[in-house]
Amino acid sequence: MSILFRKFTFGALLASTLTIFGLHANSYEPSQTVASLSLKVPGKNSNTYPLTFNRLANSNFTYQLTAAEPLPVTIFQKVVEKGQKKELTVFITASEDVYLHYSQLLRTGYRHEDCLFYLPGFWYRRNLRSPKEAPSFHTSDSWTVREDRLSAPLTGIFNEKNGESLTISRKDDFAHEALTTHKEGEVVLSGKTSLGYTGFENQDGVANLSFGFPYQETPRSYIRKLTLAPAVKAFQYVEKGETVILTWEIQENRSADYSAFVQQMWEYAYDSYQPQPVQSPYTSDRMKEVLSNYFTESLVTDKPLVYTSGVHLPTYDCTPVGIAEVGFVGRVLLNAYNALEYGEQQKRSDLPAQSKRVFDSYLANGFTSAGFFKEFVDFKTGYEEKTLSIRRQSEGVYAILHYLHYEKEHGRKHPEWETKMKHMLDMFLRLQQGDGSFPRKFKDDFSIADKSGGSTPSATLPLVMGYKYFNDKRYLDGAKRTAGYLEKELISKADYFSSTLDANCEDKEASLYAATATYYLALVSKGAEREHYASLTKRASYFALSWYYVWDVPFARGQMLGDLGLKTRGWGNVSVENNHIDVFIFEFASVLDWLSDYYKEPRFSGFSKVISSSMKQLLPVEGNLCGVEKKGYYPEVVQHTQWDYGKNGKGFYNDIFAPGWTVASLWELYSPGRSEKFLGK
């Protein structure tokens, strides 16, 4: 149902409502809810009018909402019972030209202090892993946000004491977006928007669902990394005779714990919004053909390390800036392996030759005195990162083990590399803490710089691979110990945090890595042990899935992503701190496909198809470079909401990006089943 109907007569509205709704609600009472309407004259402060719910008899509506004084609008509300769900539709008809903002609260009856909160892709539990400079309980226990911040436009409140939950989700079409001249205070929209707001508020110790239209953000808006800004409240222009129709769905549920609640909410969102694959002219083979241009054009050969330049590149020219990074956003070694494999498949001699130069240079010059990878070297400034990370180190070992496995299959051996990797895996076991975790950051002398265990699952992957490649059970035992930590501290507590290196908060990658780690262990296990690891994979996967959009946010004309026709379904938000979408997927689609087969759950494979199709959309090809300068340099910071990473804002990219990891992620997405082949499953 469209949000705005132009010059829709009220008599026709009554007639259409009769055919749409046939039930009458009997459990949605005025005592449970509070509504208000704000009206604004541009240049003046708005006036807010509390609304009274007047129950109607013998009517196609449930309530008429009125104020203490006459308003230039009429407001009716229709509530339809659908089992445990209630469909709430608000009809606002203007009798004169107005700028308006509609707000409503729904009381849960739960004590606020007993509750955990859920705004998918943005808020988990109480966001206490996030700093006070980002949205979290550290700053306020009540938050409302614009809907396009969320992977599904809904808010859920979960009562830990009794397992009950109340959720509200927006059910309208989302076809319109409008620009504004201001980002804070009361703002008048330049045109029509489809975006409302949602969130939760503490009133007198009781948790309330908060929702309305158009958008607002309270008590602060979030405009860029670690930058809270003043609140914002938007006003929509409605012409005399127009009717605004807004639809929400309310549901009550019960769950065993917060993890079960998140699973329930993701399944509901998937079923409700029904995301379908995005049509694309590009096959997986065509994606790789175009992306391979990055391998050749990014290669830097005049330094002690030969590398693909993929970090901090300007979008306007993609010129190398002198940084070689093993993992995280550079992914030099994984790109070298991908180029080797692809080059031999396509009988291209240039790619294997350049890959050999990369591997040889890292073997000769790419290790610290202790034998760890030199993670991050800036040849332009001479800076070398001395604080190491378990994530970058793990991603480097992962890439080299794939390389060694591939080479062995083709009759080529690299004993020096094997010695280096065994030494690194042995050092991993030395780094592993008593609880099975790995420190997030450490020094070359094994001193701990950041003991946080959120990055632990990144180490599980190379440990399992090392077990298979070297037939050394010590590495499998170490991997199982990581799973014990993950189960106890992350998965059972529904607390996924700080896997990414440029933020310290709740993030997608922690749950995605946890799911991938336990998937690896499931692949090398049997019987009850395999079932246990599979169940952990499934549980973590729902959290990872919750970061991925199941709907398409609207963009305004003139916003590049909207003009390119981007559909956001299938794209994942990044973290609480970094509120943009990207193509971080790597092996997760393979995990979903495996789970779908293992548990006979079609939602997993269905959404895997959505992801795979949607991430083809911004492929830079000749004649359609999608906002970057070079063919195959896939964009990174895709800014889909009112937030920027430093430049440009919604509908654009940041001015610098890291195609090293985007190319590597998409390459693995379009190389399904890699790990299953490596692990012999």
N, C-alpha and C positions, 0 to 999 in steps of 0.2 A: 504494500500500500504506500503510495507516495505521500511524503510529508506535507507538501503544499498543493492545494487545489485552488486554482485561480477562478474567481467569480463563481464559486460553487453555491447555488441557492440553498437556503436552509431547508426548504421543503424537500428538495431532491436529496439532501443529506439525510433527512429522517427516513425517506423511502429506502435509500441504499443501506442504511444501518439495519433496517428490518430484515433484509435478505442476508446480511453478513452475520448477524448475531441472532441466535434463537434461544439462548439460555439467559437466566437471570441470576446474578451472584447473590449469595445469602450469607457469606462469611467475611466480606470485606466491609468493615464498618468505619465511620468517621472517627471513632475513638482511636483507631490504629494509625491514622495518617493526618498530616498537616500539609496544606498547599498555600502558595501565594503567587501573586502576579506582580511583576515590576514593569512599570511603564516609564519611558524616557522621552524627553524632548531633547534633541541634540543640542549640546551646549549647556545643558542644565543637569543637575543631579536627578536620578530617577526617584520615583515614589513607589513604595512597595505596599501592596494591599493583601492582607490576610484573607483567605477564602473560606467560606462556610460551605460544607457539603449538605445539600438539601436532597433527601431521598425523593425520587419521583415514583408515582404510581401510574399504572396504565400508560407507560411510556416506553419507547425503545431505548432510552438511556437509563442509567442507574441513578445518577446524581446530576443536579445542576449546581455549579459552583458560583457563589455570589460574594460580593464584598459589602461592606457597610455603607458604601456609597455607589452610585451608578458608575459603571465602567464602559469604555467604548468597545467592549468585546462581550460576547456571550460564551460561556464555557460549560460544556457538558462532558460527562465522563461515563463510559460504559465499562462494566466489569463482567467478565464471563468466566464462569467456573469450568475448568478443564481438568478434573481429577485433582491432583495435588498442585496444579498450576492455575493461575488466574491471569487472564488477558485483560490488561487495563488500557483503554483507548481514551485519549483526551481530544476533544474537538474544540478549537478556539476560533470563533468567527468574528472578524473585525467589522464594526458598524461605522468606523471611520479610519483613516490612515493612522497607524500606530507603530511604535517601536516597542517590542515586548520581550519579556523573559519570564518563563514559567518554571516554578520550583515546587518540589514535593519531597516530603520525608515519609518513610514508612517505618513504624516502630517494630522492632523485633521482639521486645519483651525480655531480651537477654541483658544481663549485666555486661557492660562494656569491658570490664576487666576480665571477664571469663572468655572473651572472644578472640579468635584469630580471623584475619581478613584476607581477602583474595580479590585482586584486580589483575586478571591474567596478563602476563608479560610485563608487569610493572610492580606489583605489590604481593608479597607472600608473608603470611603470618603477621608480624608487626614491622617488617623491614628493619629490624634491629641490627642486622649485619651492615646496613648502610650507614654512612656518616650523617651528622646533623646537617651537612650542606646539601644533602639530597633528601627527597621525600622519605620520611621515616617517623617512627614514634619518638625519636629523639627531639624532633621539632614540634610535633603535634600529634594528638591521638584522633584527629578528625581531618579527613582529606576528601576533596572532590576534584576530579580531573576530567579533561575533555576526552571524549570516547576514542579518538584516534590514537591515544597513547596505548590502548589496550589491544591485545591479540583477539579478544572478543569483547564487544561492548556490554560488559556485565560486571556486577559486583556481588560477591558472596560474603556472608558473615557466618562463621562457624563457631558454635558454642562448644568449647572443649569440655564443659562440665557434663553435658547430656548428649552430645553428638548431633544435636539439631542444627539445621542451617536454614537461612533464608537468603534467596538470591533474586536479583532483578536484572533483566536483560532487555536491551533495546531490540525491537523487531521491525523497524521501518526499512524502507529502501534508503540507500546512502548515495544519492546521485549528485549532491551539490556541495560546494565549498565556496567560501567568500574570503576575500582579503580584508585586512583591517589596517588602519593607519597607526594603531597603538597596540601594545602587547600587555598593558596593565590597566587597572582601573575599569571604568565602564567604557566599553567600546561598541561603536555602532558598526555593524557589518556592511560591507559595500554591496552585497547582494544576498542571494539565498545560500544558506548552509543546511546540511543535513545533520550536522554534528551537535549532539547534546552533551550532557555530562552525567557522571555517575560517581559514586563513592560512598563513604560512611561517615557518620557524625555521632559524637558522644553528647547526649543531652541528658543532664541530670543523672549520669551514671548508666544510662540505657543506650545500647547500640541501635543506631538508626541507619537504614538505607537511604541514601540521598540521590535524587535524580531530577532531571529537568531539561529544558531546551530554551534557547541555544546554549552553548557551552559556558562553563565557568570553571575556575580553578581556585580552590581555597584550602588552607589559609594562605598558601603561597603558590605561585606558578613555578615551573621548572624550565628554564630557558636554555641552559647549556650545562656542560659537565660541572658539577659541584657549585651551581649558581642558582639559588632560589631567588625569585623575584616577587614583587607584590602580587596580590590576588588580581584576577581578571574576571569580568562578567560581561558577556556579549548580549547584544540586543538585535533582534531580527525585525526588519521592516515588514509589516503586513498591510497590504492595501485594503481599503474599504471593500467589503464583499468577499475577501479571501478567507479561506478556512485552513488553519493549520491542524493537521491530524497527526497525533503522536501515539505510538503503541509501545507498551512494555509488557513483559511477561514476568510474573512473580511465581516463585515455586518454593515449597517447603520440602526439606529432605532430612534424612538421618544417615549419618556415616559413622564408621567405627573410629576413625581418627582423621587428622587433617589430610594425610595422603589419600585416603579413600575418598574424602571430600573433593580433592583436586581431580582425581580420576573421574568421579561422578560429574564434575563440572565440565571437564574436557569432553567427555562423551556427549553430554548435553549440548555443548557448544557445537561440536562437530555435527550432531544430528539436527540441530536447530538451524544452523547457517548453511549446512550442506555444501561445503566448498568443492568445486569441480576442477579438474585439470584445466590449465590455461592453454588455449590453442596457440601453437607456435609453429613457424615454418622451419625451425631448426631441429634436426635429429641430434642424437648424442654424438654421432660421428662428426657432424658439422660443427658442433660445439667444440670438440677437441681440435678440429682442423683450425678453427679461428683462434682458439686460446693458445695454440702452439706458437703463434706469432710472438707471444710474450716471451717464450723461451729464447728465441733468437734475438729479438730487439733489445731485451733487457740485459743481455750478457755483458759483464765487465771483465776484461781479461788483463788489465795492466797493473794489477795489484797482487800482493802475495797470496791472497785468496781470490780465486776465480768464482764469480757468483752472479746470480740473476738479481738485479736491483729491483726490489719490490717494496721498499719501505719509505714513507714520507715523500712520495712523488707528487709533484704538482699535477693536477688534473688537466691543466691547459697545455702541457707539453710532454709530461711523463719522463722528463729528463732524470737520469740517475743522479742520486745525491750522495753516493759514496758509502752507503750502509749495507753491510753483509750481516744478515741475521739468520741463524740456523733454523729456528722454529718460530712459533707464535705468529707474527704477522709477516715475517720474511720467507720462511719455509724453503730456504735455498736447497737443502739436501733432498727434500721430497720433490721439488720441482726438477731437480737433476735426474732423479730416478724416473719420474714421469716422462721426461724428455727422452731418456734412454729407451724405455720400453716402447714409447710411441714411435720414435725414430726407426727402431728395428722393425716394428710392425708395418710401417709405411715405406720401408726401404729408403729412408732418408739418412744419408751418411752424416749430414751436418749435425744432427741432434745427438747421436751417440758420441761423436767426437767432442762436442762441447761438454757433454755430461762427464766424459772421462777427465777433461781438464778440471772441472769442478771437484770431482772426487779426489783426484790426485793432489790438488792444491790443499784440500782440507786434510788429507792424510799427512801431508808434509808440514803444514803451517796452521792447522785449525784446532790445535789442542792446547790446553793450559798445561802448566808444569805437572799438575796432579794427574792429568789425563782426561779432564772434562773437555767438552766442546767449548771453543771460544764462541760464546753465544751471539754477541752483538759487537761488531767492530765498525767504527765510523772512520773511514780512511781520509775523509776530508778534514776532520778536526783532530784526528789522532786518538780519539777517545775509544777505550775498550771497556765494556761492562765487566766489572770485577765481582759484582754480586750475582751469583748464578741462580738459576731457577730450575726446579724439578720439571716444570712443564717444557721449557725449551730443550733441556737436556733429553727428556723423554722423546720429544718429537724428532730430535736428531737421531737417536738410536733407532726409533721406529723406521725412519726413512732408510738408514743404512742396512738394517736387517732385511727390509724388502729388497734392497739392491743386491745384497749378498745371496738371498734366496733365488732371485731371478738369475743372477750370474751362475750360480751353481746348477740351476736347471739347464743352462745353456753351455755347460761344460767349462766354465771359467771360474777360477778360484782366486781368492784374495786373502792369503793368510795374514798379512799385516793388518788389514781391516778387521779380520776375525779376532786377532789378538787385542786390538783396541776395544772392540765391542765387549769382549769377555771382561776385560779390565773395567770398563764402564759399568757393566751390570754388577760386577763384584763391588764396585764403589757404591752403587745404588743400595745394595744390601747393607753396606756399612752405614749409609745415611738413614736407613729406615729406622723409625723410632719404635720404642717398646710396644706401643699400641697399634703398630702396623702402618702408621701414617708416614708421610714424607713431609719435611719442611718445605714451605712454599719457596723460600729463598735461602741460600747458604753461600759460604765462601769456598775458595779452592782448598783451604786447609780444613774443611769439613765443619767449621764453626757455623752456627745457625744465625741467619739474619732475620728470618721470619718463620716462626715455628708453626704457623697456621697450616692446618691439614687439608684445606679446601682443594688443593691441586693434586692430592694423592692419586686419584684415579688415572691421571695422565701417565703415571709410572707403571700402572698395571699392564698396559698394552705391551711395552717392550719386554717386561718380565715374562709374560706369557709367550711372546714370540721368541725370546731368548731360550726359554725352556724347550720349545719345539726345535729351534735351529741347532742349539748346542747339546740337546738331550741332557740337560742339567736340571735335576729336580729342585735344586736350591732356588732357582729362579721361580719355579711354579709355587714353591712354598712361600716365597716372598710375595708373590701375586695374591695368594690366598689370604695372607695376612693383611694386605691392603683391603681386600674385600671385607674382612672382619671389621676393620675400621670404618669402611664406608657404610656397612650395614648398621653399625652401632651409632655412629656420629652424624651421618648424613641422611641415609635412606630411612631409618626407623624414626628419626626426628623430623623428617621432612625439611631439612635445613641444608640447602645447597648453596655454597658460597665461595667466592674468591678463587675461582679457577682461572679467570682471566688475569692478566698481569698489569693492565692499565686501570684497574678499579679494585676496590675492596668492599664487596657488597654481594647481595643476592644476584646471581647471574645464570644465564642459560647454559653456559659451557660447563658449569659444575655438574648439573644434572645430566647433560648430554655425555660428558666424559664418564660419569658414574655408570650410566646405562651401557656405554660401549665397553667399559672395563669388565662389568659382570657378564656381558655378552661373550667376551673373549673367554672368560672362565667357564661359561656354560659350554662353549664349543669344545673345550678340552676335558670335559667331565662327562660322567655317565650316571644313570640311575637317579637316586634321590639327591645326590650332590648337584647334578645338572638341573634338576627341577628347582632346587633352592636358588641357584644362580639365575635361572630363568625368571623366577618370581621377583628377584631383586631388579633384574633388567626391566621387567615390565613396570614395576613400581616407579623406578627412576625415570623411565621413558615418559610417563604421563606428565611429570614435571617439565621435562624437556619439551614435550609437545605443547604444553601450556604457553610457551613463549612464542609459538608460531601462529601467525594470523590465519583465522578461518574466515575472514571477511575482507572486503576491499574498501579501504578508506578512501574518501573523496579528496580530490585536489581541485584547486581553483584554476581557471584559465590563466595561462602565463606562468604557472608553476611547472617547471620542466618535466617532472615526473608525470604530472597529469597530462601534459601535452604529448608525452611519449606513450601514454595509455597504460601506465603501470598498474597492474592488479597486485595488491599486497598479499592476497591469500597465498600461503605457503612460505612467506618470508618470516624470519624470526627476529623479534626484538632482542637486544643485546644484554642489557643489565639495567638495574635501577639507576646507576650513575650515567651510563651511556645509552640514552633513550632514542636509538635509531635502529633501523632494520638492516639486515645483511644476509649474506649467503653462507653463513657458517653452518655446514651440514656434514662435510667429510663422509664418515661411514654411517651416519645415523639413519639414512634411508635403508641401508642394508640391515641395520638392527631392526627397524620397523618391519621390513619384509620378513625377516626371520621370526620375529614375534608373531606376526600375522599367521604364519604357517604353523608355528608351535602351539599357539593358543586358539587357532581357528577364529581369529578376530579380524574381520574385513576392514574395520576402521583404520587399522595400522597401515595396511597395504594401500588402502584408498588414499590416505593422506600422504603416503610416500609418493604416490603418483602426482598429487597436487604440488608437492615440493619440487619434484623433478621437472615438472612442466613449467612452473612459475619462475624458476631460477634461470630460465633461458631468455627472459624478457629484455634484459639490459645488455645483451651481448654486443660489444662494439664491433660492427662490421663496416666495410667500406660503403659509404653512402648513408650510413646510419650509426654513427659512433656513440650515440646515446650519452653525450655530454662529456666524453673524455677524448683525448687527442689521438690515441693509437688503437689500432685494431687489436682485439684480444685482451686488452688491459681492462679486465672486468672491474667495475666500480665497487667501492667498499662502503663508505659512510653514506647510506641512503636515508635521507632525512624526511620522514613520513608524517611527522607531527610538528607542533610548534616548539621546536627545539633545534639547536644546531651544535655542532662539535667545535664551533669557532667561527664558521662563516656560512652565509647564504640562507639557512633556515629551511622551513618545510618546502618540500617539492624539489629540492636541489641536493647536491653533494657538498661535503666539505671541500675546501680548496686543495687539500692534500689527501692522499689515499695510499693504501698498501695492497696493490694487486698481487703481491707475492702469495699471500694466503688465499685470496679469493680464487685465483687460478687453481691453486692446489686443492681447495675445497671442492670446486666444481669438477675437477678432474676425478677425484675419488667418487663423487656422486655418480658420475657417468662411467665409472669402472666398478660396477656392483660385485659384491661377493669376494673381494680381494682377501680379506682376512680368513674367510672360510677356506679359500684355496690354500693360503699359507699354512693354516693350522690343520689341513688335511681333512676338513669336514665338508 
